[in-house]
Amino acid sequence: MQDLLQAVEKELNISKEKLIEEGVKRFLEVELRNVSLEIKKLGERYGVDSFNGLWQKLERGKVTESECFDDLTKFEYLETEKEKISKLLHNYRKL
């Protein structure tokens, strides 16, 4: 990995720190897009866009707990990940 960084740094005349910084930023952007897409796909299955939307359907009896328990858990996890990634990106943009 170090060799790759050095080669790119030399060939493109860009500092290793800038490469790492831009690489981390791009990684976070891609992760945010992927998590958002997973949330959207999961929500489409139930006609909702969030954990709360699915929870409300469960409370109203539109779905059963056995039907959606795994997806509720997944929604919660994905929304937490999205929040963490968004916060990291927001803090990065402040720098």
C-alpha positions as CSV (number, residue, x, y, z in Angstrom):
1,M,0.0,0.0,0.0
2,Q,2.8,2.4,0.9
3,D,4.4,1.7,-2.5
4,L,1.1,2.6,-4.3
5,L,0.8,5.9,-2.3
6,Q,4.4,6.8,-3.1
7,A,3.9,6.0,-6.8
8,V,0.7,8.1,-7.1
9,E,2.3,10.9,-5.1
10,K,5.2,11.0,-7.4
11,E,3.4,10.6,-10.7
12,L,0.6,13.0,-10.0
13,N,2.6,15.4,-7.9
14,I,0.1,15.3,-5.0
15,S,0.9,14.9,-1.3
16,K,0.3,11.6,0.4
17,E,-1.8,13.4,3.0
18,K,-4.0,14.9,0.3
19,L,-4.4,11.5,-1.4
20,I,-5.5,9.9,1.9
21,E,-7.8,12.8,2.7
22,E,-9.5,12.6,-0.7
23,G,-9.6,8.8,-0.5
24,V,-11.4,8.8,2.8
25,K,-13.8,11.5,1.6
26,R,-14.6,9.5,-1.5
27,F,-15.0,6.3,0.6
28,L,-17.5,8.0,2.9
29,E,-19.5,9.4,0.0
30,V,-19.7,6.0,-1.6
31,E,-20.7,4.3,1.7
32,L,-23.4,6.9,2.2
33,R,-24.8,6.3,-1.2
34,N,-24.7,2.5,-0.7
35,V,-26.4,2.7,2.7
36,S,-29.0,5.1,1.4
37,L,-29.7,2.8,-1.5
38,E,-30.1,-0.2,0.9
39,I,-32.6,1.9,3.0
40,K,-34.6,2.8,-0.1
41,K,-34.7,-0.8,-1.3
42,L,-35.8,-2.0,2.1
43,G,-38.4,0.7,2.3
44,E,-39.9,-0.1,-1.1
45,R,-40.6,-3.6,0.2
46,Y,-43.1,-2.2,2.7
47,G,-44.0,1.2,1.1
48,V,-42.1,3.1,3.7
49,D,-39.0,5.2,3.9
50,S,-37.7,4.6,7.4
51,F,-37.7,2.5,10.5
52,N,-40.4,4.7,12.0
53,G,-42.6,4.2,8.9
54,L,-42.3,0.4,9.2
55,W,-42.8,0.6,13.0
56,Q,-46.1,2.5,12.4
57,K,-47.3,-0.1,9.9
58,L,-46.5,-2.8,12.5
59,E,-48.5,-0.8,15.2
60,R,-51.4,-0.4,12.9
61,G,-51.4,-4.2,12.1
62,K,-50.6,-3.7,8.4
63,V,-47.7,-6.1,8.9
64,T,-46.9,-8.7,11.6
65,E,-43.8,-8.7,13.8
66,S,-42.8,-12.0,12.3
67,E,-43.0,-10.6,8.8
68,C,-40.8,-7.6,9.5
69,F,-38.7,-8.1,12.6
70,D,-35.5,-8.8,10.6
71,D,-36.1,-5.7,8.4
72,L,-36.9,-3.5,11.4
73,T,-33.5,-4.5,12.8
74,K,-31.8,-3.9,9.5
75,F,-33.6,-0.5,9.1
76,E,-32.3,0.5,12.5
77,Y,-28.8,-0.5,11.8
78,L,-28.7,1.2,8.3
79,E,-30.2,4.4,9.6
80,T,-27.6,4.5,12.4
81,E,-24.8,3.9,9.9
82,K,-26.2,6.6,7.6
83,E,-26.2,9.0,10.5
84,K,-22.6,8.2,11.5
85,I,-21.4,8.5,7.9
86,S,-23.3,11.8,7.3
87,K,-21.8,13.2,10.5
88,L,-18.3,12.3,9.5
89,L,-18.8,13.9,6.0
90,H,-20.3,17.0,7.6
91,N,-17.3,17.3,9.9
92,Y,-14.9,16.7,7.0
93,R,-16.5,19.5,5.0
94,K,-16.0,21.9,8.0
95,L,-12.3,21.4,7.9
